[in-house]
């Protein structure tokens, strides 16, 4: 039940009844009419711009039109008062009876409260993490993993048909380097002295068990094979081992993908899938032979002053045309991107979301251009860039992990603070804003620690329920019976808490449309703050306590409100991937 959408529809009905005639003789366009919470809560519960956006097209003064609309709205039984403000804004104050009905609807909806059909089953692919399978997950992957996972959960809750996908970068130079690094560890497992790991290879101790497993499986057999044959075996085994490690790291963070797509499948059979995709682009006129001008500033290593096969991406929004084939005849990394996007399109995805690190900013325009080339206006492609996470302990930077060789592993962080603080805090800032993560602050029990404050509110809700059963000496009525007493809630602060909960469906849809999961974390903190404030009011004024032994009926009404708070916190925390605890220890 989205009350903002409900009143938007009511206002449009009122506007239609006024039979306003646009000056151009066309149909009245009400698409820009919005209903939102007013910036200043003292102005009312809802505000609409209807008169402001319609006045010009119908040739009326905005304030005069606002008075007409306001007059019609005053006949709505759910509206307690209507005021016209400024040049033509309309502010609505809703009746207590409406809020009582809203609370009943929340409780009746149960876990589905806030769920939306906004996405209408649109097939949506959210690709995130997609780290090279060259080692354990590091903290740099953590933020993208959480942002992608929470966004996918939000979109699914808002009615999209979502697939969570991980693109395995298991082709290219980094895999050759990985294979050679493991060959050293294999020789080490056989008893050879390998000395210091040479520069350019992966030094982490996590490769030692892989070398030992190879020694156990093949003995000295790999040393007796041609190098290319041995290296191919080592790479296969190592990629498998790394992906097991990566899946375990992600599972510790409560991240689970439905699809793991291997880049190597694009290069199989001589790159058949890539070749097919490039042929499709060529048939559409997006591929040509030509030369690229040298880029400004320092020349990149991959720039070549020669005629080459190029994607004509500048004609569809990119800064430069993109090479597709290298001078040795092999395909560029972008050529694999072309085939991969075609593959997603063939699987029926019309909306594609990529969660990438901030260092991938150069990919945005080229991928958007590629989407236009492949699917025209049919594909909606979004790239979200996640800024770096800096780790601190009591204000001091955290040292690197010995296990990894040169970075802090994701598992290090999960093991120290737990997954809930990580998941909540990774979306407590917008993805493109830098994030400082202090181990001490995210585990302290105070209002300044958002995840604790939200989870503490959940625990307090259950505490209130337990207190009621203990003090009243009877089992609590069913949720429907609690809801039936909603009309007994008359205190202004209680109604205000219902109003805050009523924002949840709009919050879900807004966060899904904007692809901004941080909005959910902010909102949950606001709900927790409002609930804790109501709890504290009861401490100061016994008449406002949730449990009043001498008034069971009012107690049940207030427990209905507590149940609604608990439901929203549980729902929102589940979307974030964190627990809604029944008690705090």
C-alpha positions in Angstrom: 0.0 0.0 0.0 1.8 3.1 -1.3 -0.2 6.0 0.1 1.7 8.5 -2.1 0.7 6.6 -5.2 -2.9 6.3 -3.8 -3.3 10.1 -3.3 -1.6 10.8 -6.7 -4.4 8.7 -8.2 -7.0 10.6 -6.2 -5.6 14.0 -7.2 -5.6 13.0 -10.9 -9.3 11.9 -10.5 -10.1 15.3 -9.1 -8.2 17.0 -11.9 -10.1 15.0 -14.5 -13.4 15.9 -12.9 -12.5 19.6 -13.3 -12.5 19.1 -17.1 -9.5 21.3 -17.6 -8.9 22.0 -21.3 -5.3 22.4 -22.6 -4.8 25.4 -24.8 -3.3 23.3 -27.6 -6.5 21.2 -27.8 -4.6 18.0 -26.8 -5.1 15.7 -23.9 -4.2 16.9 -20.4 -0.7 15.6 -19.4 -0.7 14.7 -15.7 2.5 12.6 -15.8 4.5 15.3 -14.0 2.0 15.5 -11.1 3.8 14.2 -7.9 2.7 13.6 -4.3 5.5 13.7 -1.8 6.1 14.3 1.9 6.5 18.1 2.4 10.0 19.3 3.3 8.7 20.8 6.5 6.5 18.2 8.4 4.6 21.1 10.0 3.0 21.8 6.6 1.1 18.5 6.6 1.5 14.9 5.6 1.5 15.2 1.8 2.2 17.9 -0.8 1.4 18.0 -4.5 2.6 20.1 -7.3 -0.5 19.4 -9.5 -1.5 23.1 -10.0 2.1 24.1 -10.6 2.7 21.7 -13.5 -0.8 22.0 -15.0 -1.5 25.7 -14.9 0.5 26.8 -17.9 -0.9 24.2 -20.3 -4.5 25.1 -19.3 -3.8 28.9 -19.2 -4.7 29.4 -15.5 -3.0 31.1 -12.6 -1.2 28.4 -10.6 -2.6 29.5 -7.3 -6.1 29.9 -8.6 -6.0 26.4 -10.1 -4.6 25.2 -6.7 -7.7 26.6 -5.0 -10.0 24.7 -7.4 -8.2 21.4 -6.8 -8.0 22.0 -3.0 -11.8 22.7 -2.9 -12.5 19.4 -4.6 -10.1 17.5 -2.3 -11.8 18.8 0.8 -14.6 16.4 0.1 -12.3 13.4 0.6 -13.1 11.8 4.0 -9.5 10.8 4.5 -8.3 14.4 4.3 -8.5 16.4 7.5 -7.4 19.7 5.9 -6.1 21.2 2.7 -4.0 24.3 2.4 -2.7 26.2 -0.7 0.8 27.5 -0.1 3.2 29.8 -1.9 2.6 30.1 -5.7 0.4 27.0 -5.8 1.6 24.1 -3.8 -1.2 22.1 -2.1 -0.5 20.6 1.3 -2.7 17.8 2.7 -3.2 16.8 6.3 -4.7 13.3 6.7 -7.2 12.2 9.3 -6.2 9.9 12.2 -8.8 7.5 10.9 -6.8 7.2 7.7 -3.6 6.4 9.6 -5.4 3.8 11.7 -6.5 2.1 8.5 -3.0 2.4 7.1 -1.6 0.6 10.2 -4.2 -2.2 9.8 -3.2 -2.6 6.1 0.5 -2.9 7.1 -0.3 -5.6 9.6 -2.6 -7.4 7.2 0.2 -7.4 4.5 2.7 -8.9 7.0 6.1 -9.7 5.3 4.7 -8.5 2.0 4.3 -5.0 3.2 6.3 -2.7 0.9 6.5 -5.3 -1.9 5.8 -3.7 -5.2 4.9 -4.7 -8.8 6.8 -1.7 -10.1 9.2 -3.9 -12.2 6.3 -5.9 -13.8 8.5 -9.0 -14.1 11.1 -7.2 -16.3 14.1 -9.5 -16.7 17.0 -7.8 -15.0 20.7 -8.9 -14.8 22.8 -7.5 -11.9 26.4 -8.4 -12.4 28.7 -7.6 -9.4 32.0 -8.6 -7.9 33.3 -10.3 -11.0 36.8 -10.4 -9.6 39.7 -12.1 -11.3 40.0 -15.6 -10.0 43.5 -15.0 -8.9 43.1 -15.1 -5.1 40.8 -14.6 -2.2 38.4 -11.8 -2.1 39.9 -8.6 -0.8 38.2 -5.7 1.0 38.1 -3.7 -2.3 35.6 -6.3 -3.6 33.5 -6.1 -0.5 31.6 -2.9 -1.2 30.7 -3.8 -4.8 29.6 -7.2 -3.5 27.2 -5.7 -1.0 25.9 -2.9 -3.1 25.2 -5.3 -6.0 23.5 -7.9 -3.7 21.3 -5.4 -1.9 20.3 -3.7 -5.1 19.4 -7.1 -6.6 17.3 -7.8 -3.5 15.6 -4.5 -3.7 14.7 -4.9 -7.4 13.3 -8.4 -6.8 11.2 -7.0 -3.9 10.0 -4.2 -6.3 8.7 -6.8 -8.8 11.7 -7.2 -11.2 12.8 -10.7 -12.4 16.4 -10.5 -11.2 19.4 -12.7 -11.9 22.5 -12.2 -9.8 25.5 -12.9 -12.0 29.3 -13.2 -11.5 31.5 -12.8 -14.6 34.7 -15.0 -14.1 37.6 -13.2 -15.8 39.3 -16.6 -16.4 41.1 -15.6 -19.7 44.0 -13.3 -20.4 47.4 -12.5 -19.1 46.5 -12.5 -15.4 45.5 -16.2 -15.7 48.9 -17.0 -17.3 50.6 -15.2 -14.5 48.5 -17.2 -12.0 49.4 -20.5 -13.6 53.1 -19.7 -13.5 52.8 -18.6 -9.9 51.2 -22.0 -9.0 53.8 -23.9 -10.9 56.3 -22.4 -8.5 54.2 -23.6 -5.5 53.9 -27.0 -7.2 57.7 -27.3 -7.4 57.9 -26.1 -3.8 55.5 -28.9 -2.7 57.8 -31.3 -4.4 60.7 -30.2 -2.2 62.4 -27.8 -4.5 63.9 -24.5 -3.1 62.1 -21.7 -5.0 63.5 -18.7 -3.1 61.7 -15.4 -3.3 58.7 -15.2 -5.5 59.8 -13.3 -8.6 58.3 -9.8 -9.2 55.2 -9.9 -11.4 53.9 -13.3 -9.9 51.4 -13.7 -7.2 53.2 -14.1 -3.8 50.2 -15.0 -1.5 50.4 -18.0 0.7 46.9 -19.0 -0.4 48.5 -20.6 -3.5 50.6 -23.0 -1.4 47.7 -25.5 -0.9 47.0 -25.4 -4.6 50.6 -26.4 -5.3 50.4 -29.2 -2.7 47.2 -30.5 -4.3 48.8 -30.6 -7.7 51.8 -32.4 -6.3 49.5 -35.0 -4.7 47.5 -35.5 -7.9 50.4 -35.6 -10.4 53.5 -36.3 -8.5 56.4 -35.1 -10.7 54.3 -35.7 -13.8 53.7 -32.0 -14.6 57.5 -31.4 -14.8 57.8 -34.1 -17.4 55.1 -32.6 -19.7 55.6 -29.9 -22.4 55.3 -26.5 -20.6 52.1 -25.4 -22.5 50.4 -28.7 -21.7 51.3 -28.6 -18.0 50.4 -24.9 -17.7 47.0 -25.6 -19.2 46.3 -28.2 -16.5 47.6 -26.0 -13.7 45.5 -23.1 -14.8 42.3 -25.2 -14.9 42.9 -26.7 -11.5 43.9 -23.3 -10.0 40.8 -21.5 -11.4 38.6 -24.2 -9.9 40.4 -23.8 -6.6 40.2 -20.0 -6.6 36.5 -20.1 -7.4 35.8 -22.4 -4.5 37.7 -19.9 -2.3 35.8 -17.0 -3.7 32.4 -18.6 -3.3 33.3 -19.4 0.3 34.4 -15.8 0.9 31.2 -14.5 -0.6 29.0 -16.9 1.3 30.6 -15.7 4.6 29.3 -12.2 3.5 25.9 -13.8 2.7 26.4 -13.1 -1.0 25.2 -15.8 -3.4 25.1 -15.6 -7.2 22.8 -17.6 -9.4 25.0 -17.5 -12.4 28.8 -17.8 -12.7 29.7 -16.9 -16.3 33.1 -18.0 -17.6 34.9 -15.6 -20.0 36.7 -18.6 -21.4 33.5 -19.9 -22.9 33.6 -16.8 -25.2 37.1 -17.7 -26.4 36.3 -21.4 -26.9 36.3 -22.9 -30.5 38.7 -20.2 -31.7 36.5 -17.4 -30.3 33.4 -18.5 -32.1 31.0 -16.5 -29.8 33.1 -13.4 -30.2 33.3 -13.8 -33.9 29.6 -14.3 -34.2 28.9 -11.2 -32.1 31.3 -9.0 -34.1 29.6 -10.2 -37.3 26.3 -9.1 -35.9 27.7 -5.6 -35.1 29.3 -5.5 -38.6 25.9 -6.3 -40.2 24.4 -3.3 -38.3 27.1 -1.0 -39.6 28.9 -0.6 -36.2 32.3 -2.1 -37.2 34.8 -0.7 -39.7 38.5 -0.7 -40.6 40.4 2.4 -39.7 43.1 4.1 -37.7 42.7 5.7 -34.3 44.4 9.0 -33.5 47.0 8.9 -30.7 45.4 9.7 -27.4 46.3 12.9 -25.7 49.0 12.7 -23.0 51.0 9.6 -22.4 50.4 6.8 -24.9 48.9 3.6 -23.4 50.8 0.4 -24.1 48.0 -1.1 -26.2 47.8 1.8 -28.7 48.9 0.9 -32.2 49.4 3.2 -35.1 47.9 0.9 -37.8 44.7 0.1 -39.5 42.5 -2.1 -37.4 39.1 -3.4 -36.8 37.1 -0.8 -34.8 33.7 -0.4 -33.1 32.1 2.8 -34.3 31.1 3.8 -30.8 31.6 7.6 -31.1 28.4 7.7 -33.2 26.4 6.4 -30.3 27.8 8.3 -27.3 31.4 7.1 -26.7 34.4 9.3 -26.6 36.5 7.3 -29.0 36.0 4.3 -31.3 37.2 1.0 -29.7 39.6 -1.6 -31.1 38.2 -5.1 -31.4 41.2 -7.1 -32.8 44.9 -6.9 -31.8 47.7 -6.8 -34.3 48.4 -10.5 -33.6 44.9 -11.4 -34.6 43.6 -12.1 -31.1 40.6 -10.3 -29.8 40.7 -7.4 -27.4 39.1 -7.5 -24.0 36.4 -5.2 -25.3 35.6 -7.7 -28.0 34.8 -10.2 -25.3 32.6 -7.6 -23.7 30.7 -7.4 -27.0 30.1 -11.1 -27.0 29.1 -11.2 -23.3 26.5 -8.4 -23.7 25.1 -10.2 -26.8 24.9 -13.4 -24.6 22.9 -11.5 -21.9 20.6 -10.0 -24.6 20.0 -13.5 -26.0 19.1 -14.7 -22.6 16.3 -12.2 -22.5 17.7 -9.5 -20.3 16.4 -6.0 -21.2 17.8 -4.3 -18.2 21.5 -4.8 -17.3 23.3 -3.4 -14.3 27.0 -3.6 -13.7 28.6 -2.9 -10.3 32.2 -1.9 -10.9 35.1 -0.3 -9.0 35.8 3.4 -9.3 38.8 2.7 -11.4 36.5 1.4 -14.2 35.0 4.8 -14.9 36.3 4.5 -18.5 33.9 1.6 -19.1 30.7 3.5 -18.6 30.4 5.2 -22.0 31.7 2.3 -24.1 29.3 -0.1 -22.4 26.3 2.2 -22.8 27.3 2.7 -26.5 27.6 -1.1 -26.9 24.1 -1.6 -25.4 22.6 0.9 -27.9 24.4 -0.9 -30.8 23.2 -4.3 -29.7 19.6 -3.6 -28.7 18.8 0.0 -29.6 16.4 1.5 -27.1 15.4 -2.0 -25.9 18.3 -2.4 -23.5 18.6 -0.2 -20.4 22.2 -0.5 -19.2 23.4 1.1 -15.9 26.9 1.1 -14.5 27.3 1.9 -10.8 30.9 2.7 -9.7 31.9 2.0 -6.1 34.5 4.2 -4.4 37.2 2.7 -2.3 36.9 1.5 1.2 39.5 2.6 3.7 39.9 0.4 6.8 40.7 1.8 10.2 41.0 0.5 13.7 40.6 3.3 16.4 41.4 5.8 13.7 44.6 4.1 12.5 44.9 2.4 9.1 44.7 -1.4 9.2 47.8 -3.3 8.2 47.8 -5.6 5.2 47.1 -9.4 5.5 50.0 -11.8 5.5 47.9 -14.5 4.0 47.2 -12.5 0.8 50.6 -11.0 0.4 49.5 -7.5 -0.4 45.9 -6.8 0.7 43.3 -7.1 3.4 41.1 -10.1 2.6 37.3 -9.9 2.9 37.4 -12.9 5.2 39.7 -11.0 7.6 37.1 -8.4 8.0 34.1 -10.8 8.3 35.9 -12.8 10.9 36.6 -9.8 13.0 33.3 -7.9 12.9 30.7 -10.2 11.4 28.8 -9.9 8.2 25.9 -7.7 9.5 28.0 -4.6 10.3 29.8 -5.0 7.0 26.7 -5.3 4.9 24.9 -2.5 6.6 27.8 0.0 6.6 28.7 -0.8 3.0 25.3 0.6 1.9 25.2 3.4 4.6 26.9 5.7 2.1 26.1 6.2 -1.6 28.2 3.9 -3.7 30.1 6.8 -5.4 31.1 8.4 -2.1 34.3 7.3 -0.3 33.8 5.1 2.7 35.9 4.9 5.9 35.3 1.6 7.8 36.5 1.6 11.4 36.5 -1.8 13.1 35.9 -0.2 16.5 33.1 2.0 15.5 31.0 -0.6 13.7 31.0 -2.9 16.7 30.3 -0.3 19.5 26.9 -0.3 21.1 25.7 3.2 20.6 23.5 5.4 18.5 26.5 6.4 16.5 26.7 2.9 15.2 23.8 2.6 12.7 23.7 -1.1 12.4 23.6 -1.6 16.2 21.0 1.1 16.6 18.7 -0.5 13.9 19.2 -4.1 15.2 18.7 -2.8 18.8 15.3 -1.4 17.7 14.4 -4.9 16.4 15.4 -6.5 19.7 13.4 -3.9 21.6 10.3 -4.7 19.6 10.4 -8.3 20.7 11.3 -7.2 24.2 8.0 -5.2 24.3 6.1 -8.3 23.2 7.7 -10.5 25.8 7.1 -7.9 28.6 3.4 -7.7 27.6 2.9 -11.4 27.9 4.8 -11.6 31.2 3.0 -8.6 32.8 -0.5 -9.4 31.4 -0.1 -13.1 32.2 -1.7 -14.2 28.9 -0.6 -14.9 25.4 -0.9 -12.0 23.0 -3.8 -11.9 20.6 -3.2 -12.6 16.9 -1.9 -9.8 14.7 -5.4 -9.3 13.2 -6.8 -8.7 16.7 -4.0 -6.2 17.5 -4.8 -4.4 14.3 -8.5 -4.2 15.2 -7.6 -1.9 18.1 -5.6 0.6 16.0 -8.3 3.2 16.5 -7.2 3.5 20.2 -3.9 5.1 19.1 -4.5 8.8 19.5 -1.2 10.3 20.7 0.5 12.5 18.2 3.8 10.6 18.6 2.1 7.3 17.9 0.5 8.6 14.7 3.9 10.1 13.7 5.4 6.6 13.9 2.7 5.2 11.7 3.4 7.9 9.2 7.1 7.0 9.1 6.3 3.4 8.5 3.9 4.4 5.7 6.9 5.7 3.8 8.3 2.2 3.3 6.6 1.2 0.0 7.5 4.6 -1.6 11.1 4.1 -0.3 11.3 0.7 -1.9 10.1 1.9 -5.3 12.2 5.0 -5.2 15.4 3.2 -4.2 14.8 0.6 -6.9 14.1 3.1 -9.7 17.1 5.2 -8.7 19.3 2.1 -8.1 20.3 3.6 -4.8 20.3 0.9 -2.0 21.8 3.4 0.5 18.3 4.9 0.8 17.1 1.8 2.5 19.9 1.9 5.1 19.2 5.6 5.8 15.4 4.9 6.1 15.9 2.0 8.6 18.0 4.2 10.8 15.2 6.8 10.7 12.6 4.2 11.7 14.9 3.0 14.5 15.4 6.5 15.7 11.6 7.2 15.8 11.0 3.9 17.6 13.7 4.5 20.2 12.3 8.0 20.8 8.8 6.6 21.4 10.3 4.0 23.8 12.1 6.9 25.7 8.9 8.9 25.8 7.3 6.0 27.7 10.2 6.0 30.2 9.5 9.7 30.8 5.8 9.5 30.7 4.3 6.2 31.9 1.1 7.0 30.1 2.9 6.4 26.8 4.5 3.1 27.6 3.8 0.3 25.2 2.6 -2.0 28.0 -0.1 -0.7 30.4 -1.1 -3.5 32.7 -4.3 -1.7 33.8 -5.4 -1.1 30.1 -4.9 -4.3 28.1 -6.9 -2.9 25.1 -4.6 0.1 24.7 -1.6 -2.2 25.2 -2.8 -4.4 22.4 -3.2 -1.4 20.1 0.3 -0.2 20.9 1.7 -3.7 20.4 0.1 -3.6 16.9 2.2 -0.5 16.2 5.3 -2.3 17.7 4.6 -5.3 15.4 4.4 -3.0 12.4 7.8 -1.5 13.3 9.3 -4.9 13.8 7.9 -6.0 10.4 9.4 -3.0 8.5 12.8 -3.5 10.3 12.8 -7.2 9.5 11.9 -6.6 5.9 14.5 -3.9 5.4 17.2 -5.8 7.2 16.5 -8.9 5.1 16.9 -6.9 1.9 20.2 -5.6 3.2 21.1 -9.2 4.1 21.4 -8.7 7.8 19.6 -10.2 10.8 16.7 -8.7 12.6 17.5 -10.0 16.1 14.9 -10.9 18.7 17.4 -9.9 21.5 20.8 -8.4 21.8 23.5 -10.0 23.9 
